[in-house]
């Protein structure tokens, strides 16, 4: 804490009062005038004790020592018959601090800044520090780009020798960057260097961002970004020699000038690995990302160092250190790198301690851990343990620490701390979907039944098209190896005409069981066996192709289906991932001997790449195919694929891509047995919000449905377009637009505005599409 110098006037006034007596032996010390400060505090600061002699020099020293505490505004020393009387007047205490007018900086941050210069509630108030306080606040605002800030302080006396401090702040506007100039840059243009900075000169479109708002901290970060940019391109000796920030007279704009010294560019010569390697040299050399002759890159050299440390960590050397030692030859422009390996001691895990799991059983947490007690500490296993626990969905936060065991230099404990999230939900919802109409939703789910990690759900969905009742129970760890077991059942009624499909009603009852088998941490195979009963009811306007199907095949079908899927998921998170991919290959077949025999298969792949802190690029593609076998001549019409709409190809009417026909005067989609879909998107959070549950996107969608097996049940002559009887990529339909997705309590709600890119007169298009709901 900074303290002001003792005012000379006070000392001049105080010292003569201490000199009004002759030297004497102190028999007792008495302190008068104390209100809040303890008497012992005064005794601690007095430079003499009972039995010592008080003289002129000791009196001056005593007064100076007490003044320097900052506790007193007046001090007087007197003698009464061998008693040293110390009379003091305490400075007032700060009872409260009130801050007004601050929008840019939180009050808590200002309070912390004031405490750093000695102003805090409960502390002694020193009026001489007001100038320091106001200056500290101005500096705080200057660092945020507010150079026109003014601060006024008001001190109000209160009872019991206390004061209230009020700070009135007029923040003024934030200074905007008018220009950023570079001096000394020869290798790269100003435009190239500005791209590496977060701060940008103000432009008219910057009302969507704050990158033009000057901040001292952000400039510091940008200068480090410039250093990294140069160091990754071979300029080892690069430095920022100075920066100038000039403010316009109206204090609303700043000019930033960055002076650089680039130095020369270096290439890689020899790379050596020295020290106690532990693992094979060849294996460590395989982790080197740079080769002889490459341009030097600090980030790639550091990545190799981290990779070596990680590899040693997998052998139990969790606290290893790999230091990079460059040897620069300025004459040749070559730098040799030596990686010095210090593995340290091999560390073992004594115990794994779990805390924070009030509802979740210890076993549920431990079965996700890849690190074992008694084994060598493996950093890769710790990371994978954290990842597995994050992906369970049971916890808001997972923290893993490895404190050293007291008295041991080669043992640690693994402390796993979790913050549990609510795993049960009761949802009710109402909404509207353009293809479904009014949507009603009621459901109850528990993702962590009785803390076992099992999942149970019951759900009712009702719309003008579908009524669905479903229930399921999943035992996530049916075996110790992570094999899951699930049971499921559902009842569904579909009124196809209300979805602009053909005029018929379908009732389906389904039930079964399945297993999920982990292959690796990212790969899983699922196997389901399901019984399904389907009944089709004709309506007054049921078309000929469906009535003919019923005449040939019947209207009630019992089927036993075998379903299998392989899934690989490397995404960093399930909702709005930033990187990674998800692949899925699935198939289902109605086993021989059933009323209908057919199969369906599908492959989908979606990948994500981070473009910047807020931008993510995604590519998605899928292909689906179905057909019949045995006595069934064609894939049943109610198993057809459809496309078009907000969930497949935006910009085209829901379900209306692919073959269509006129039925009873209405345009009806027929679907097909082949579907191709593709999409490319750039996703980003909406402006002016930090909500993690909302994303916007700019997209291009493409897709089509084909019927490669003719419909033998009639109506073939009415099918249009007439060129979708075989897969023809030229017939793919595409659209581009913008979209918004909100992960609401009742599911993903999506909106899109799209413009078809290659539609024809036969296509039915829609610019605005949505699926909207609200929970209550």
Protein Blocks (a to p, Z undefined) as FASTA:
>chain_A
ZZddddfklmmmmmmmmmmpccdddfbdcdehiaklcfklmmmmpccdehiacdfklmmm
mmmmmmmnopacbdcdddeehiacdddddddddfbdcdehiakbcfklmmmmmmmnopae
hiacdfklmmmmmmmmmmmmmmnopakbccdddddddehhiacddddddebpadddfbdc
dehiakbcfklmmmmpmbdcddfklmmpcklpccfklmmmmmmmmmmmmmmnopakgccf
bdcddddfklpaccddddddebjadddfbdcdedjekpafklmmmmpmbdehiacdfklm
mmmmmmmmmmmmmnopamgccdddddddfknopacddddddebjadddfbdcdehilmlc
fklmmmmpmbdghiacdfklmmmmmmmmmmnopafbdcddddddehiakbccdddddddd
dfbdcdddddddfklopadddddddfbgghnopacdddddddfkbccdddddddfblbfn
opacddddddddddfklnopacdddddddddddddddfblmbccddddddddddddddfk
lcfklmmmmmmnopadcdddddddddddfbfbfbhpfbdcddddddddddehiabdcddd
dddddddddfblmbccdddddddddddehjbfbdcfklccceedjklmghiaehigcjdd
deehiacdebjabdcddddddddddehiabfkbccdddddddddddfbccfegjklmgcc
fklmbccfklpccddddddddddfkbccdddddddfkbcfkbccdfbdcdddddZZ
